[in-house]
């Protein structure tokens, strides 16, 4: 469950470039939205597993959620210039 987030976070910048190459700016919100849904579902799973355990376990669940959402925000902001880079590459390839 924790190993897949590394792969998802690594694929978000690549997805932004590919969306830019496709020339579809409306789709730019889809990868971060799907990742946010996955993060929230994973938080619910972690909290369900923790149950009525000690307070530090709830703190761990909060830490995981905040850490993942923070990385998602940073990667989403990084995705905007990468989208523009992909869009510029599309223009170069189509007009050459």
C-alpha positions as CSV (number, residue, x, y, z in Angstrom):
1,X,0.0,0.0,0.0
2,X,2.9,2.4,0.8
3,X,5.1,1.4,-2.2
4,X,2.5,2.3,-4.8
5,X,2.5,6.0,-3.8
6,X,6.2,6.3,-4.8
7,X,5.2,5.1,-8.3
8,X,2.2,7.3,-8.5
9,X,4.2,10.4,-7.4
10,X,6.9,9.5,-10.0
11,X,4.4,9.2,-12.8
12,X,2.6,12.5,-12.2
13,X,5.2,14.7,-13.9
14,X,5.4,12.3,-16.8
15,X,1.6,12.4,-17.1
16,X,1.7,16.2,-17.3
17,X,4.2,16.2,-20.1
18,X,2.2,13.5,-22.0
19,X,-1.0,15.6,-21.5
20,X,0.8,18.6,-22.9
21,X,2.0,16.6,-25.9
22,X,-1.6,15.5,-26.5
23,X,-2.7,19.1,-26.3
24,X,-5.5,18.4,-23.8
25,X,-5.4,20.9,-20.9
26,X,-8.8,19.8,-19.5
27,X,-7.3,16.4,-18.7
28,X,-4.5,18.0,-16.6
29,X,-6.7,17.8,-13.5
30,X,-7.4,14.0,-13.8
31,X,-4.2,12.5,-12.5
32,X,-4.0,14.7,-9.3
33,X,-7.7,14.1,-8.7
34,X,-7.4,10.4,-9.0
35,X,-4.3,10.5,-6.7
36,X,-6.2,12.5,-4.1
37,X,-9.1,10.0,-4.2
38,X,-6.6,7.2,-3.7
39,X,-4.9,9.1,-0.8
40,X,-8.3,9.6,1.0
41,X,-9.3,6.0,0.5
42,X,-5.9,4.8,1.8
43,X,-6.3,7.1,4.8
44,X,-9.7,5.5,5.6
45,X,-8.1,2.0,5.3
46,X,-5.2,3.0,7.7
47,X,-7.6,4.5,10.2
48,X,-9.8,1.4,10.0
49,X,-6.8,-0.8,10.7
50,X,-5.7,1.4,13.6
51,X,-9.2,1.3,15.1
52,X,-9.3,2.1,18.7
53,X,-5.5,1.7,19.2
54,X,-3.3,4.2,21.0
55,X,-3.2,7.9,20.1
56,X,0.2,7.7,18.3
57,X,-1.3,5.4,15.7
58,X,-3.9,8.1,14.8
59,X,-1.0,10.5,14.6
60,X,0.8,8.2,12.2
61,X,-2.3,8.1,10.0
62,X,-2.5,11.9,10.0
63,X,1.2,12.1,9.2
64,X,0.8,9.8,6.2
65,X,-2.2,11.8,4.9
66,X,-0.6,15.2,5.3
67,X,2.7,14.0,3.8
68,X,1.0,12.5,0.7
69,X,-1.2,15.5,0.2
70,X,1.8,17.9,0.5
71,X,3.7,15.9,-2.1
72,X,0.6,15.9,-4.3
73,X,0.3,19.7,-4.1
74,X,4.0,20.1,-5.0
75,X,3.8,17.7,-7.9
76,X,0.6,19.3,-9.2
77,X,2.3,22.7,-9.2
78,X,5.4,21.2,-10.9
79,X,3.0,19.7,-13.5
80,X,1.9,23.0,-14.8
81,X,5.3,24.0,-16.3
82,X,5.8,20.5,-17.5
83,X,2.5,20.6,-19.3
84,X,3.6,23.8,-21.0
85,X,6.9,22.1,-21.9
86,X,5.0,19.2,-23.5
87,X,2.7,21.6,-25.3
88,X,5.8,23.5,-26.7
89,X,7.2,20.2,-27.8
90,X,3.9,19.4,-29.5
91,X,4.1,22.7,-31.4
92,X,7.7,22.0,-32.5
93,X,6.9,18.5,-33.7
94,X,3.7,19.5,-35.6
95,X,5.2,22.6,-37.2
96,X,8.5,21.1,-38.3
